Amino acid sequence: MPAWVAWAIVTVLLAVGEIFTPGLFFLGPIAVATLAATVTAAVGGPIWLQVAIFGAGSFASLGLLRPIARQHLKMPHAIRTGTAALEGAKAIVLQRVDGRGGRVKIGGEEWSARSYLADEAFDVGTEVEVAQIQGATALVYR
């Protein structure tokens, strides 16, 4: 098996592992480093260079990317922007909200909404909280 194939397999395994360990952001930076080693192997770089690039890439990505990502995850609600700023916000039900749909008012704006739990329903005037934004739909719960 060519070295680049082995590196590519390790890259995919690490990327999949990162998907199943949300919030840690540990395997992702290492997957970036193995991707660099994969490219090095594919262009014919010697094994010592592949390992050196993997080591330097791992060190750099863990030392630079991981702290930035961890700070972003711990970012206070007040400085989040876009739809991330709406998560945890209070909303008022304008049209009955259930697992299929409805309308809510979040911070002066009208949004389409669904209940976060499929079997929950909220009547007009109920105060709910935004659990998540999916596209242009707010998923809400009591």
C-alpha positions, 0 to 999 in steps of 0.5 A: 500500500502506498504511503499516501493511502495509509495517510489518507485512511488515517486522515479520514478516521481522525475526521470521523472521530472528530465528528463523534466527539463534539466540543473537544476539537482534538482529532480535527487538528491532527486530521489536518496534519495527516492531510498535509502528510498525505499530500507530501507522500503523494508528491513523493516526499520521503518518509522522514519528511512526511513524519516531520510535516505530520509532527509540525502540523500537529503541533501547529494546529493543536497549538494555534487552531484548538485554542481559538476554537475553544475560545469560540465555544466559550464565547459569551452569549452577548458577543455571539453574532448571527443565528448563534446569538439567537440560541437561548433567546426568549420568543413569543408564539404568534401562531401555534407551534408544534412539530410541523411548524408555527411562527414566533417573535424573537427580538422584534423579528418574526421567525418560522418555528417548530417545537424542539421536541416533536410531541410538544405544542405551544399556543399563541402568547406562550413564552418559549426559548430558542434551542437551535436555529436550523436554516430559517426555522427556530426550534423552541422549547418551554 
